[in-house]
Amino acid sequence: MTKASPDHQQTGRRIALLIAGTGVAWIAINALGASMGWSSRTLALFDLAAIAAFGWAIWMIYGLWRARQQK
């Protein structure tokens, strides 16, 4: 197994922060929405945004994997 380059490590950290930040933000928004009585439709909008962010993270992981395979 080869060691990851600093650029790949930085990209991996960025992806990890995206995943963690999305999860924390999604939980916080759901808690805030429940306490403020937001409609299910409004909460569903934030759910879709979180799904999009997680999908983007998966796409970035795939790109990182491809970049490491070409090395």
Beta strands, then each sheet from edge to edge (+ up, - down):
end
